[in-house]
Amino acid sequence: MGLQLKVHFFEILFIETILPKMGITAIVIDPTDVGALERALNENKVSLFFTKSPTNPFLRCVDIELVSKLCHSKGALVCIYGTFASPLNQKALALGADLVLHSATKYIGGHNDVLAGCISGPMKLVSEVRNLHHILGGALNPNATYLIIRGMKTLHLRVKQHNETTSRMSEILEKHPEVIFYLGSSSSSPFVLQFFIFIFFSFDFSDILREN
């Protein structure tokens, strides 16, 4: 199993303590380092490559199409956690990924009042996950389901407005020395510009923090 390098504490805890008990070995790499991925695929029997794209909090994007081709050539599945992009700004399945995860709590729900997640992919793979889900439990209650459906009705409008507003902001902020990175700006890599119009900025407050 291949995983991205930048993960949260509880993800690391899960990788180091839970997966070994299940007989799963994880190889942690930089998801944007294609060479590292190729080495991992060639030197190990990788069954699944999992990464966030874009990553949180550094907004690093994975070339999903290239990664999928490399993994599939070695018989490995590709799972992308695409919450930061929203289902509208990133079409990971169309780019070759086998599974896509989203936190429905964020853009899909859209109103900060429901906790949920979702998985998308071919019926064969999703059915296996669903069978395990039935065993472990954790089904959404009817009200949470309603709240997600409500949020999905305005998802396209909210994301469209986010993108338009950020595009206008980027014209000014891209020239500011304290703005580190904006996904979708002219400084983004070609494959990022091809598939993404994003709504995130990174700022450098180190000087301000040092002064205080």
Beta strands, then each sheet from edge to edge (+ up, - down):
strand 1: 2-4
strand 2: 27-29
strand 3: 48-52
strand 4: 77-81
strand 5: 99-103
strand 6: 117-120
strand 7: 179-182
strand 8: 201-203
sheet 1: 2+ 1+ 3+ 4+ 5+ 6-
sheet 2: 7+ 8-
end
